[in-house]
Amino acid sequence: MSVLGVHPVDQFEGVTDATDFSLVLGGPLYQLFRRAHLSGDALELLHRRMIGIVLIAWLPLLVLSFVAGPGAPIGIPFLRDVDTQVKFLVALPLLVSAELMVHLRTRSVARNFLTRHIIPAADLPRLHDIVRSAKRVRNSVVLEVGLLICVFTVGHWLWRSQTALTTNSWYAVGDSAQWTLTPAGYWYAFVSIPVFQFLLIRWYLRLLIWGWFLWRVSRLNLQLVCTHPDRAAGLAFLGKSAYAFAPILFAQGTLLAGLIANKVMFEGADLLSFKLEAVTLVGFFVVFVFGPQIVFTPKLALAKQTALSEYGLLATDYVRGFEEKWIRSPGAGRDDLLGSADVQSLADLAGSFDVIREMRFVPFGWRDVTRLVITTVLPLLPLALFKISFEDLIFKLLRIVV
């Protein structure tokens, strides 16, 4: 109970629905899943969606790959195509399962701004407007139709020109000038790849909506507390919410690992020639996830500068009074200093000043960034087996540990 006899949460009673913003509970595909009994109102039935997507995107490829193609010899069988297997058996289920994690971790972010008193009650109508606008964009039929058009135009061209194998494979035979799809290749090119690309770029769109949502929130009258122990003026919960996107980053790392594996195994590419691509991928997607939170940097920097000035003045006045009372006063009794609240107050003031001085200009810390970098890099580590045998790798790891 508060000192006024009202529970702190009571003042926000009735605003939960208006301030809860889920990044994934909406859009035509979400409604389609609900009508097909592949999802509940809160993204239940996850196993059905994962199995259903794999059955549509991967299983027909396995069946059709046994159907004879157009005459030319097939050099790369379906089950040896590493890129395809990790794309549809690892990355695709991750993109589907990530929805539930993102929903659970980010839906309360808007309400946290209120319950933590970062946004005053007077700004509640503006916050409601921001949430409603973000929901309208999230639920847009036009945007998802635009994604479909993009997948079947730009997406198909990118797959054909950038990632498709250039040698005879289970899905296409012939050279770049005379490329003929096999029966499995038609399903791959016009069903499996579009399904995967649609779900992937749909996540990119959601991240853009998330960034736009946070940018608008950052422009509200934020009441930041620079002495908050999270070293982010009370906004560290935003940094932790970024963990929700870890499955998407892992899926991105898996995609690059599969593509590199195919290039090395079937086209004779040098593994080390992909160093730039790996570094670029990790850097780009970590920035893509944490970048939207940088919109709070101006407010954090101004709050820190103001707090350092105010607490510096307070500290000067307090220390001067402390010295006058306990150091310079002729009648100061040093024995009375033991157990005095003045000493504890001096220590508390110094601690508060240290917290302000250590306050970050962003809601996230290096530990948050490191975790997502490791998540993105992990799928790339097995590629080291192209340069070193598994036995040698084990022995080297044992020497490091032992």
C-alpha positions as CSV (number, residue, x, y, z in Angstrom):
1,M,0.0,0.0,0.0
2,S,1.2,3.5,-0.7
3,V,1.1,6.3,1.9
4,L,-2.2,7.5,0.4
5,G,-3.8,4.1,0.9
6,V,-3.9,3.3,-2.8
7,H,-1.9,0.4,-4.3
8,P,0.7,1.8,-6.8
9,V,-0.8,-0.2,-9.7
10,D,-4.3,0.9,-9.1
11,Q,-3.8,4.3,-10.7
12,F,-3.1,2.4,-14.0
13,E,-6.1,0.1,-13.7
14,G,-8.1,-0.1,-16.9
15,V,-5.2,1.1,-19.1
16,T,-3.5,-2.3,-19.5
17,D,-5.3,-3.1,-22.8
18,A,-4.6,0.3,-24.2
19,T,-0.9,0.3,-23.4
20,D,0.0,-3.3,-24.1
21,F,1.5,-3.4,-27.5
22,S,2.4,-6.8,-29.0
23,L,4.6,-6.6,-32.1
24,V,3.2,-9.9,-33.4
25,L,-0.4,-10.2,-32.5
26,G,-1.9,-8.9,-35.7
27,G,-1.8,-8.9,-39.5
28,P,-3.4,-11.0,-42.1
29,L,-1.1,-14.0,-41.6
30,Y,-1.9,-14.0,-37.9
31,Q,-5.6,-14.0,-38.6
32,L,-5.1,-16.8,-41.2
33,F,-3.3,-18.9,-38.6
34,R,-6.2,-18.4,-36.1
35,R,-8.8,-19.4,-38.7
36,A,-6.8,-22.5,-39.6
37,H,-6.6,-23.5,-35.9
38,L,-2.8,-23.1,-36.0
39,S,-2.7,-20.3,-33.4
40,G,-4.8,-19.1,-30.5
41,D,-5.4,-15.5,-29.5
42,A,-2.1,-15.4,-27.6
43,L,0.0,-17.4,-30.1
44,E,-0.8,-20.8,-28.5
45,L,-0.4,-24.0,-30.6
46,L,3.2,-23.1,-31.5
47,H,4.0,-26.8,-32.3
48,R,1.2,-26.9,-34.9
49,R,2.6,-23.8,-36.7
50,M,6.1,-25.1,-36.7
51,I,5.1,-28.5,-38.1
52,G,2.7,-27.0,-40.6
53,I,5.3,-24.6,-42.0
54,V,7.9,-27.4,-42.3
55,L,5.3,-29.7,-44.0
56,I,4.6,-27.0,-46.6
57,A,8.1,-25.8,-47.2
58,W,10.3,-28.9,-46.8
59,L,8.5,-32.2,-47.1
60,P,7.3,-31.7,-50.7
61,L,10.9,-31.0,-51.7
62,L,12.0,-34.3,-50.2
63,V,9.3,-36.2,-52.0
64,L,9.7,-34.4,-55.3
65,S,13.5,-34.7,-55.3
66,F,13.0,-38.4,-56.0
67,V,11.1,-37.6,-59.1
68,A,13.3,-37.8,-62.2
69,G,14.3,-34.3,-63.5
70,P,15.0,-33.2,-67.1
71,G,17.7,-35.6,-68.3
72,A,20.9,-33.9,-67.2
73,P,22.8,-35.5,-64.3
74,I,22.1,-34.1,-60.9
75,G,25.4,-33.4,-59.1
76,I,24.0,-32.3,-55.7
77,P,21.3,-34.4,-54.1
78,F,18.6,-32.9,-51.9
79,L,19.8,-34.3,-48.6
80,R,23.4,-33.0,-49.2
81,D,22.2,-29.4,-49.8
82,V,23.3,-28.0,-46.5
83,D,21.8,-24.6,-47.2
84,T,18.3,-26.0,-47.9
85,Q,18.3,-28.3,-44.8
86,V,19.3,-25.6,-42.3
87,K,17.0,-23.0,-44.0
88,F,13.9,-25.1,-43.6
89,L,14.6,-27.4,-40.7
90,V,16.4,-24.8,-38.4
91,A,16.0,-21.2,-39.5
92,L,12.3,-21.4,-40.6
93,P,11.1,-23.0,-37.3
94,L,13.1,-20.4,-35.4
95,L,11.4,-17.6,-37.3
96,V,8.0,-19.0,-36.4
97,S,8.8,-19.8,-32.7
98,A,10.4,-16.3,-32.2
99,E,6.9,-14.8,-32.4
100,L,6.0,-16.2,-29.0
101,M,9.2,-15.0,-27.3
102,V,8.8,-11.5,-28.8
103,H,5.2,-11.4,-27.8
104,L,6.0,-12.4,-24.1
105,R,9.0,-10.1,-23.8
106,T,7.9,-6.9,-25.5
107,R,4.1,-6.7,-24.9
108,S,4.5,-5.0,-21.5
109,V,7.2,-2.5,-22.6
110,A,4.7,0.3,-23.1
111,R,3.0,-0.3,-19.8
112,N,6.4,-0.4,-18.0
113,F,6.9,3.2,-18.9
114,L,3.8,3.9,-16.9
115,T,4.1,1.6,-14.0
116,R,7.7,2.7,-13.5
117,H,6.5,6.3,-13.6
118,I,8.8,7.2,-16.5
119,I,5.9,8.6,-18.4
120,P,3.6,10.7,-16.3
121,A,-0.2,10.0,-16.2
122,A,-0.7,13.3,-18.1
123,D,1.0,11.9,-21.2
124,L,-1.2,8.7,-21.1
125,P,-3.4,9.9,-24.1
126,R,-0.3,10.5,-26.2
127,L,1.0,7.0,-25.3
128,H,-2.4,5.5,-26.3
129,D,-2.2,7.3,-29.7
130,I,1.3,5.9,-30.2
131,V,0.2,2.3,-29.4
132,R,-2.9,2.6,-31.7
133,S,-0.8,3.9,-34.6
134,A,1.7,1.1,-34.2
135,K,-1.1,-1.5,-34.1
136,R,-2.6,-0.1,-37.3
137,V,0.7,-0.4,-39.1
138,R,1.3,-3.9,-37.7
139,N,-2.2,-5.0,-38.9
140,S,-1.9,-3.5,-42.3
141,V,-3.1,-5.7,-45.1
142,V,-1.5,-3.4,-47.7
143,L,2.0,-3.9,-46.1
144,E,1.7,-7.7,-46.1
145,V,0.5,-7.8,-49.7
146,G,3.4,-5.5,-50.6
147,L,5.8,-8.0,-48.9
148,L,4.3,-10.8,-51.0
149,I,4.8,-8.8,-54.2
150,C,8.4,-8.1,-53.1
151,V,9.1,-11.8,-52.5
152,F,7.9,-12.9,-55.9
153,T,9.8,-10.1,-57.7
154,V,12.9,-8.8,-55.9
155,G,13.2,-11.9,-53.7
156,H,13.1,-14.3,-56.6
157,W,15.7,-12.3,-58.4
158,L,18.0,-12.2,-55.4
159,W,17.7,-15.9,-54.8
160,R,18.4,-16.7,-58.5
161,S,21.3,-14.3,-58.8
162,Q,23.0,-14.4,-55.4
163,T,22.3,-17.6,-53.4
164,A,21.2,-20.4,-55.9
165,L,23.8,-23.0,-56.7
166,T,25.5,-22.6,-60.1
167,T,26.1,-26.3,-60.6
168,N,23.6,-29.1,-61.4
169,S,21.6,-29.8,-58.3
170,W,18.4,-31.4,-57.2
171,Y,16.4,-28.3,-58.1
172,A,17.9,-27.1,-61.3
173,V,20.1,-28.4,-64.1
174,G,22.1,-26.6,-66.8
175,D,24.2,-23.5,-66.7
176,S,23.3,-19.9,-65.9
177,A,22.3,-19.3,-69.5
178,Q,20.1,-22.4,-69.8
179,W,18.7,-23.1,-66.3
180,T,15.9,-25.7,-66.1
181,L,14.0,-26.4,-62.9
182,T,13.3,-29.9,-61.8
183,P,9.8,-30.8,-60.4
184,A,11.3,-30.2,-56.9
185,G,12.8,-27.0,-58.2
186,Y,9.4,-25.5,-59.1
187,W,8.1,-26.1,-55.6
188,Y,11.3,-24.7,-54.2
189,A,11.4,-21.6,-56.3
190,F,7.7,-20.7,-56.2
191,V,6.5,-22.0,-52.8
192,S,9.3,-22.8,-50.3
193,I,11.6,-19.9,-51.0
194,P,8.7,-17.3,-51.1
195,V,7.3,-18.7,-47.8
196,F,10.7,-18.4,-46.1
197,Q,11.5,-15.0,-47.6
198,F,8.0,-13.7,-46.6
199,L,8.4,-14.7,-43.0
200,L,12.0,-13.3,-42.9
201,I,11.3,-9.9,-44.3
202,R,8.1,-9.7,-42.2
203,W,10.4,-9.8,-39.2
204,Y,12.4,-6.9,-40.7
205,L,9.2,-4.9,-41.1
206,R,8.3,-5.6,-37.5
207,L,11.7,-4.4,-36.3
208,L,11.2,-1.2,-38.2
209,I,7.8,-0.8,-36.6
210,W,9.4,-1.4,-33.2
211,G,12.0,1.3,-33.9
212,W,9.3,3.7,-35.0
213,F,7.3,2.9,-31.8
214,L,10.3,3.5,-29.5
215,W,11.2,6.7,-31.4
216,R,7.7,8.2,-30.8
217,V,7.8,7.1,-27.1
218,S,11.2,8.8,-26.7
219,R,9.7,12.1,-27.6
220,L,7.3,12.0,-24.7
221,N,8.0,13.8,-21.4
222,L,10.2,11.1,-19.8
223,Q,10.9,11.4,-16.1
224,L,14.3,9.7,-15.9
225,V,15.9,8.8,-12.6
226,C,19.6,9.1,-13.0
227,T,20.4,7.4,-9.7
228,H,18.6,4.3,-10.7
229,P,20.9,1.3,-10.0
230,D,20.4,-0.1,-13.5
231,R,22.8,2.6,-14.8
232,A,20.3,3.5,-17.5
233,A,18.0,5.9,-15.6
234,G,15.4,3.2,-15.3
235,L,15.4,2.2,-19.0
236,A,17.4,-1.0,-18.7
237,F,14.3,-3.1,-19.2
238,L,14.4,-1.9,-22.9
239,G,17.9,-3.4,-23.3
240,K,16.7,-6.7,-21.8
241,S,13.7,-6.8,-24.2
242,A,16.2,-7.1,-27.1
243,Y,16.8,-10.7,-26.0
244,A,13.5,-11.6,-27.5
245,F,15.0,-11.2,-30.9
246,A,17.8,-13.7,-30.2
247,P,16.1,-16.6,-32.3
248,I,16.0,-14.3,-35.3
249,L,19.7,-13.5,-35.0
250,F,20.5,-17.2,-34.6
251,A,18.4,-17.9,-37.7
252,Q,20.3,-15.2,-39.6
253,G,23.6,-16.8,-38.6
254,T,22.3,-20.2,-39.6
255,L,21.4,-18.9,-43.1
256,L,24.8,-17.5,-43.7
257,A,26.5,-20.7,-42.4
258,G,24.4,-22.8,-44.8
259,L,25.2,-20.6,-47.7
260,I,28.9,-20.6,-47.0
261,A,28.9,-24.4,-46.5
262,N,27.3,-24.9,-49.9
263,K,29.8,-22.5,-51.6
264,V,32.8,-24.3,-50.0
265,M,31.5,-27.9,-50.6
266,F,30.1,-27.6,-54.1
267,E,31.8,-24.6,-55.7
268,G,35.3,-24.8,-54.2
269,A,35.2,-21.4,-52.5
270,D,37.7,-20.6,-49.8
271,L,36.2,-20.5,-46.3
272,L,38.3,-17.5,-45.2
273,S,37.0,-15.4,-48.2
274,F,33.7,-15.1,-46.3
275,K,35.2,-13.2,-43.3
276,L,33.8,-9.9,-44.4
277,E,30.3,-11.3,-44.9
278,A,30.4,-12.9,-41.5
279,V,31.5,-9.7,-39.7
280,T,29.1,-7.6,-41.7
281,L,26.2,-9.9,-40.9
282,V,26.9,-9.9,-37.1
283,G,27.4,-6.1,-37.0
284,F,24.4,-5.2,-39.1
285,F,21.8,-7.3,-37.3
286,V,23.1,-6.5,-33.8
287,V,22.8,-2.8,-34.8
288,F,19.4,-3.5,-36.3
289,V,18.1,-4.9,-33.0
290,F,19.8,-2.4,-30.6
291,G,19.7,0.6,-32.9
292,P,16.1,1.6,-32.2
293,Q,17.0,2.1,-28.6
294,I,19.6,4.8,-29.4
295,V,16.6,7.2,-29.9
296,F,16.7,7.6,-26.1
297,T,20.3,8.8,-26.1
298,P,19.6,12.5,-26.3
299,K,17.2,12.3,-23.3
300,L,19.6,10.2,-21.3
301,A,22.6,12.5,-22.1
302,L,20.6,15.6,-21.1
303,A,19.4,13.9,-17.9
304,K,22.9,12.8,-16.9
305,Q,24.3,16.3,-17.5
306,T,21.6,17.9,-15.4
307,A,21.9,15.3,-12.6
308,L,25.7,15.7,-12.4
309,S,25.3,19.5,-12.1
310,E,22.5,19.2,-9.5
311,Y,24.1,16.5,-7.4
312,G,27.5,18.2,-7.8
313,L,26.0,21.3,-6.2
314,L,24.3,19.3,-3.5
315,A,27.5,17.4,-2.8
316,T,29.5,20.6,-2.5
317,D,27.0,22.1,0.0
318,Y,26.7,18.9,2.0
319,V,30.5,18.3,2.2
320,R,31.1,21.9,3.2
321,G,28.5,21.6,6.0
322,F,30.0,18.2,7.1
323,E,33.5,19.7,7.3
324,E,32.3,22.7,9.2
325,K,30.5,20.5,11.7
326,W,32.9,17.7,12.2
327,I,36.3,19.0,11.1
328,R,36.7,22.7,11.5
329,S,34.4,23.4,14.4
330,P,36.3,24.0,17.6
331,G,33.7,22.1,19.6
332,A,33.4,19.1,17.3
333,G,33.3,15.9,19.3
334,R,35.0,13.2,17.3
335,D,33.5,10.5,19.6
336,D,30.0,11.7,18.6
337,L,30.9,10.9,15.0
338,L,30.6,7.2,15.6
339,G,27.2,6.0,14.5
340,S,26.2,9.4,13.3
341,A,23.7,9.6,10.4
342,D,25.9,12.3,8.9
343,V,28.5,9.7,7.8
344,Q,25.9,7.4,6.3
345,S,24.4,10.3,4.4
346,L,27.8,11.3,3.1
347,A,28.4,7.7,1.9
348,D,24.9,7.6,0.3
349,L,25.5,10.8,-1.5
350,A,28.9,9.6,-2.8
351,G,27.2,6.4,-4.0
352,S,24.5,8.3,-5.8
353,F,27.0,10.5,-7.5
354,D,29.0,7.4,-8.6
355,V,25.8,5.9,-10.1
356,I,25.1,9.1,-12.1
357,R,28.7,9.2,-13.3
358,E,28.5,5.6,-14.5
359,M,25.2,6.0,-16.2
360,R,25.0,4.9,-19.8
361,F,23.8,7.0,-22.7
362,V,21.8,3.9,-24.1
363,P,19.4,1.6,-22.3
364,F,21.5,-1.5,-23.1
365,G,25.0,-2.5,-21.8
366,W,28.0,-4.4,-23.2
367,R,26.7,-7.6,-21.7
368,D,23.5,-7.3,-23.6
369,V,25.3,-6.7,-26.9
370,T,27.8,-9.6,-26.2
371,R,25.0,-12.1,-25.7
372,L,23.4,-11.3,-29.0
373,V,26.7,-11.3,-30.8
374,I,27.5,-14.7,-29.5
375,T,24.0,-15.9,-30.5
376,T,24.6,-14.7,-34.1
377,V,28.1,-16.2,-34.3
378,L,27.3,-19.6,-32.9
379,P,25.9,-21.1,-36.1
380,L,29.0,-20.1,-37.9
381,L,31.4,-22.0,-35.6
382,P,30.8,-25.5,-37.2
383,L,32.3,-24.1,-40.4
384,A,35.7,-24.3,-38.8
385,L,35.5,-28.0,-39.5
386,F,36.3,-27.2,-43.1
387,K,39.7,-26.0,-42.0
388,I,40.4,-28.4,-39.1
389,S,39.4,-32.0,-38.5
390,F,36.9,-32.7,-35.7
391,E,39.5,-34.7,-33.8
392,D,42.1,-31.9,-33.9
393,L,39.4,-29.5,-32.8
394,I,38.6,-31.6,-29.8
395,F,42.2,-32.0,-28.8
396,K,42.8,-28.2,-29.1
397,L,39.8,-27.5,-27.0
398,L,40.9,-30.0,-24.4
399,R,44.4,-28.4,-24.2
400,I,42.7,-25.0,-23.6
401,V,40.5,-26.4,-20.9
402,V,43.0,-28.7,-19.2
